[in-house]
Amino acid sequence: MNRATACLAAGALAAVLVVGTRAQGPADHPTVTVDGQTYTPASILARNMGTPADQETAFPPHRIVGNVYYVGTRTLSSFLIVTPQGSILLDTTYERNVPVIQRSVEQLGFRFSDIRIVLGNHAHSDHQEGDALVRQMTGAQVMAMADDVPPLRAMKPGGKEHPIDRVLQDGEAVVLGGVTLVAHLTAGHTPGATTWTMKATEGGKNYDVVLFTSLRAPGAVSPAVAAMLDRSFRLVRTLPCDVPLGDHPAQYRMQEKYAKLKTGAPNPFVEKAGCLTEARIQEAMYRAVVAEQNPHQQ
């Protein structure tokens, strides 16, 4: 086990202990096994969130592929897409992390003030709470999927109104500086959970980049949520993908891949075979949760 992987494992273990003490934490059942790895709802959440320190400590900022960069923390993703007409920031995470993201952007040699558009994967505070502050600091436009507008409007850190300058619909494109991101409604985790797709060029080759939202089912799956998730799992299987990313780094094994970055070596973030790994984990868990909730329907 390399150092990066060991750090992630330690953080996840600590988070499991924290989650286990929460009255409202997810259950430690059912259990599913995918590709030889066993998961429970609690272990998935712990893997995603890590410790409080993990959520707030910058991971070394780095280029993923082409004009796509990582500027988030150890366990909360934030992506910078750079264009000749300014940058797009996907996922501001917690408001308290905005200065952390700003430093990472600047360490890469870019200006935080050049952010023109702010996007998000889904309306939870660990992914989009910082939208208002980033808009205040940069003047960027905040855009969000229509179905997530109500929970975003209710997100008011420090009393700040959550800005939404453009409401998006499924399949709409966001264009800046020759870069096009397409919003795909992949609801279930939230009503407007959004998976983004774009193309990036590196070494004369074009790559399909998929910035997945969480596909994690809630603790209790209603028929309405089940319908959302069924549609979302079908949809993600149709998306062209060479570079899978996620709103939590563990969803695409960021630390493991980052440790393999070497000049002249193949880009470890290009992993077509791994594009649906996280979706398979989450769908297996979703099916298991539904089966546990409805044992007489099996």
C-alpha positions as CSV (number, residue, x, y, z in Angstrom):
1,M,0.0,0.0,0.0
2,N,1.5,3.4,-1.0
3,R,1.5,6.4,1.3
4,A,-1.5,8.1,-0.3
5,T,-3.6,5.0,-0.1
6,A,-2.7,4.4,3.5
7,C,-3.7,8.0,4.4
8,L,-7.0,7.6,2.7
9,A,-7.6,4.3,4.5
10,A,-6.8,5.8,7.9
11,G,-9.1,8.7,7.2
12,A,-11.9,6.4,6.2
13,L,-11.4,4.2,9.3
14,A,-11.6,7.3,11.6
15,A,-14.7,8.5,9.8
16,V,-16.3,5.1,10.3
17,L,-15.8,5.6,14.0
18,V,-17.3,9.1,13.9
19,V,-20.3,7.9,11.8
20,G,-20.9,5.1,14.2
21,T,-21.5,7.6,17.0
22,R,-24.1,9.6,15.1
23,A,-27.7,9.0,16.0
24,Q,-28.7,9.9,12.4
25,G,-25.8,8.1,10.7
26,P,-26.4,5.5,8.0
27,A,-27.0,1.9,8.8
28,D,-24.1,-0.6,8.7
29,H,-26.3,-2.9,6.5
30,P,-27.0,-4.2,4.0
31,T,-23.7,-5.5,2.7
32,V,-22.7,-5.7,-1.0
33,T,-19.5,-6.9,-2.6
34,V,-18.3,-5.4,-5.9
35,D,-15.0,-6.3,-7.5
36,G,-14.0,-8.1,-4.3
37,Q,-14.5,-5.1,-2.1
38,T,-17.3,-5.2,0.5
39,Y,-19.4,-2.1,1.3
40,T,-22.2,-1.0,3.7
41,P,-24.0,2.4,3.6
42,A,-21.9,3.5,6.6
43,S,-18.6,2.5,5.0
44,I,-19.4,4.2,1.8
45,L,-20.2,7.5,3.6
46,A,-17.1,7.2,5.7
47,R,-15.0,6.5,2.6
48,N,-16.5,9.6,0.9
49,M,-16.2,12.0,3.8
50,G,-13.1,11.0,5.7
51,T,-12.4,12.9,8.8
52,P,-13.3,16.6,9.5
53,A,-9.6,17.4,8.8
54,D,-9.8,15.5,5.5
55,Q,-12.8,17.6,4.5
56,E,-10.9,20.9,5.0
57,T,-7.3,20.1,4.1
58,A,-6.2,20.8,0.6
59,F,-5.0,17.9,-1.5
60,P,-2.1,18.9,-3.7
61,P,-3.7,20.7,-6.7
62,H,-2.9,19.0,-10.0
63,R,-3.8,18.7,-13.6
64,I,-6.1,15.8,-14.3
65,V,-6.3,15.9,-18.1
66,G,-6.1,18.7,-20.6
67,N,-7.6,21.9,-19.1
68,V,-9.2,20.1,-16.1
69,Y,-7.6,20.6,-12.7
70,Y,-8.2,19.4,-9.2
71,V,-8.4,22.2,-6.5
72,G,-10.4,20.4,-3.7
73,T,-9.6,18.9,-0.4
74,R,-8.7,15.3,0.5
75,T,-12.3,14.1,0.4
76,L,-14.4,16.9,-1.2
77,S,-13.8,17.4,-4.9
78,S,-13.6,20.8,-6.5
79,F,-12.6,21.0,-10.2
80,L,-11.3,24.0,-12.2
81,I,-11.8,24.0,-16.0
82,V,-9.6,26.6,-17.6
83,T,-10.5,28.4,-20.8
84,P,-9.1,31.4,-22.7
85,Q,-12.1,33.4,-21.5
86,G,-11.9,32.5,-17.8
87,S,-12.5,29.5,-15.7
88,I,-15.4,27.3,-14.6
89,L,-15.4,26.1,-11.0
90,L,-17.4,22.9,-10.3
91,D,-18.3,22.4,-6.6
92,T,-17.3,25.1,-4.1
93,T,-17.7,22.6,-1.2
94,Y,-18.2,24.1,2.3
95,E,-18.0,27.9,2.6
96,R,-15.1,27.6,5.0
97,N,-13.2,25.8,2.2
98,V,-13.3,28.6,-0.3
99,P,-10.0,30.1,0.8
100,V,-8.5,26.6,0.6
101,I,-9.7,26.3,-3.0
102,Q,-8.5,29.8,-3.8
103,R,-5.0,28.9,-2.6
104,S,-5.0,25.8,-4.7
105,V,-6.1,27.7,-7.8
106,E,-3.3,30.2,-7.3
107,Q,-0.7,27.5,-6.7
108,L,-1.5,26.2,-10.1
109,G,-0.7,29.6,-11.6
110,F,-4.3,30.7,-12.2
111,R,-6.2,33.7,-10.8
112,F,-9.2,33.0,-8.6
113,S,-10.7,36.2,-9.9
114,D,-10.8,34.7,-13.4
115,I,-13.6,32.3,-12.4
116,R,-16.6,33.2,-14.6
117,I,-19.0,30.3,-13.9
118,V,-19.8,28.3,-10.8
119,L,-21.5,24.9,-11.2
120,G,-22.4,22.1,-8.8
121,N,-23.1,18.4,-8.7
122,H,-25.9,18.4,-6.1
123,A,-27.5,20.6,-3.5
124,H,-25.8,19.5,-0.3
125,S,-23.7,21.8,1.8
126,D,-20.5,19.8,1.4
127,H,-20.6,20.5,-2.3
128,Q,-22.3,23.8,-2.9
129,E,-22.4,25.8,0.3
130,G,-19.6,28.1,-0.9
131,D,-21.4,29.3,-4.0
132,A,-22.4,32.6,-2.5
133,L,-18.9,33.5,-1.3
134,V,-17.3,32.6,-4.6
135,R,-19.8,34.7,-6.4
136,Q,-19.1,37.6,-4.0
137,M,-15.3,37.3,-4.5
138,T,-15.3,36.8,-8.3
139,G,-18.6,38.0,-9.8
140,A,-19.0,34.6,-11.4
141,Q,-22.5,33.4,-12.5
142,V,-23.9,30.6,-10.5
143,M,-25.9,28.0,-12.4
144,A,-27.9,25.1,-11.1
145,M,-30.3,22.3,-12.3
146,A,-33.9,23.4,-11.8
147,D,-34.8,20.5,-9.6
148,D,-32.1,21.5,-7.1
149,V,-33.1,25.1,-6.9
150,P,-35.4,24.8,-3.8
151,P,-32.7,23.1,-1.6
152,L,-30.1,25.5,-2.8
153,R,-32.3,28.5,-2.0
154,A,-32.6,27.1,1.5
155,M,-28.8,26.9,1.9
156,K,-27.8,30.2,3.5
157,P,-24.4,30.1,5.2
158,G,-24.1,33.0,7.5
159,G,-27.4,34.3,6.3
160,K,-26.2,34.7,2.7
161,E,-28.8,34.2,0.0
162,H,-27.9,31.4,-2.4
163,P,-27.4,33.1,-5.8
164,I,-28.7,31.3,-8.9
165,D,-28.1,33.3,-12.0
166,R,-29.2,30.7,-14.5
167,V,-31.5,27.7,-14.0
168,L,-30.6,24.7,-16.1
169,Q,-32.7,21.9,-17.6
170,D,-31.6,18.3,-18.3
171,G,-29.3,18.3,-21.4
172,E,-28.5,22.0,-21.4
173,A,-25.0,23.1,-22.3
174,V,-22.8,25.6,-20.5
175,V,-20.3,27.2,-22.8
176,L,-17.2,29.3,-22.1
177,G,-14.1,29.9,-24.1
178,G,-14.7,27.1,-26.5
179,V,-15.4,24.6,-23.7
180,T,-18.8,23.0,-23.5
181,L,-20.1,21.2,-20.4
182,V,-23.4,19.3,-20.7
183,A,-25.7,18.9,-17.7
184,H,-27.3,15.5,-17.3
185,L,-30.0,15.1,-14.7
186,T,-29.0,12.0,-12.6
187,A,-31.4,12.4,-9.7
188,G,-31.8,10.3,-6.7
189,H,-29.2,11.5,-4.2
190,T,-31.0,14.9,-4.6
191,P,-33.8,15.8,-7.0
192,G,-31.5,17.8,-9.3
193,A,-28.2,15.8,-8.9
194,T,-26.2,16.6,-12.0
195,T,-23.5,14.6,-13.9
196,W,-21.5,16.8,-16.2
197,T,-19.8,15.8,-19.4
198,M,-17.1,17.6,-21.5
199,K,-14.2,16.9,-23.9
200,A,-10.6,17.6,-23.0
201,T,-7.6,17.4,-25.3
202,E,-4.2,16.1,-24.2
203,G,-1.2,15.0,-26.3
204,G,-3.2,15.5,-29.5
205,K,-5.9,13.1,-28.3
206,N,-9.5,14.0,-27.3
207,Y,-11.0,12.5,-24.2
208,D,-14.5,12.3,-22.9
209,V,-14.5,13.5,-19.3
210,V,-17.5,12.6,-17.0
211,L,-17.8,14.5,-13.7
212,F,-20.2,12.2,-11.9
213,T,-22.5,13.3,-9.1
214,S,-23.2,11.0,-6.2
215,L,-25.5,8.1,-7.1
216,R,-25.8,7.1,-3.5
217,A,-29.4,6.1,-2.4
218,P,-30.9,7.7,0.7
219,G,-31.5,5.5,3.8
220,A,-35.1,5.0,2.8
221,V,-36.0,4.6,-0.8
222,S,-39.4,5.8,-1.8
223,P,-41.1,4.8,-5.1
224,A,-40.4,8.3,-6.4
225,V,-36.7,8.1,-5.5
226,A,-36.5,4.6,-6.9
227,A,-37.8,5.9,-10.3
228,M,-35.2,8.6,-10.2
229,L,-32.4,6.2,-9.5
230,D,-33.5,3.6,-12.1
231,R,-33.4,6.4,-14.7
232,S,-30.1,7.7,-13.5
233,F,-28.3,4.3,-13.6
234,R,-29.6,3.7,-17.1
235,L,-28.5,7.1,-18.2
236,V,-24.9,7.0,-16.9
237,R,-24.3,3.8,-18.9
238,T,-24.9,5.7,-22.1
239,L,-22.4,8.5,-21.4
240,P,-19.2,8.3,-23.5
241,C,-16.3,8.2,-20.9
242,D,-12.6,8.0,-20.9
243,V,-11.9,10.0,-17.7
244,P,-14.2,9.3,-14.7
245,L,-14.3,11.8,-11.9
246,G,-16.6,12.2,-8.9
247,D,-17.8,14.7,-6.3
248,H,-15.8,12.8,-3.7
249,P,-12.2,11.8,-4.7
250,A,-12.6,8.2,-3.4
251,Q,-15.2,7.6,-6.0
252,Y,-12.5,7.6,-8.7
253,R,-9.5,6.6,-6.5
254,M,-7.9,10.0,-6.9
255,Q,-5.1,9.5,-4.3
256,E,-4.1,6.2,-5.9
257,K,-4.0,7.7,-9.4
258,Y,-2.2,10.9,-8.2
259,A,0.6,8.8,-6.8
260,K,1.1,7.3,-10.3
261,L,1.5,10.7,-12.1
262,K,4.9,10.7,-13.7
263,T,6.3,12.7,-16.6
264,G,6.2,10.7,-19.8
265,A,4.1,7.9,-18.3
266,P,0.5,7.2,-19.3
267,N,-2.0,9.5,-17.6
268,P,-3.5,7.4,-14.8
269,F,-6.7,9.4,-14.8
270,V,-7.6,8.1,-18.2
271,E,-9.3,4.9,-17.2
272,K,-12.1,3.9,-19.5
273,A,-12.5,0.5,-17.8
274,G,-13.2,2.3,-14.5
275,C,-15.9,4.6,-15.8
276,L,-18.8,2.7,-14.3
277,T,-17.1,1.2,-11.2
278,E,-18.7,3.7,-8.8
279,A,-22.1,3.4,-10.5
280,R,-22.0,-0.4,-10.1
281,I,-21.2,-0.1,-6.4
282,Q,-24.0,2.4,-5.8
283,E,-26.5,0.4,-7.9
284,A,-25.7,-2.8,-6.0
285,M,-26.2,-1.0,-2.7
286,Y,-29.4,0.6,-3.9
287,R,-30.9,-2.8,-5.0
288,A,-29.8,-4.3,-1.6
289,V,-31.4,-1.4,0.3
290,V,-34.7,-1.8,-1.6
291,A,-34.7,-5.6,-1.1
292,E,-34.1,-5.1,2.7
293,Q,-36.9,-2.6,2.9
294,N,-39.3,-4.8,1.0
295,P,-38.4,-8.4,2.0
296,H,-41.9,-9.8,1.0
297,Q,-41.6,-8.6,-2.5
298,Q,-38.6,-10.8,-3.3
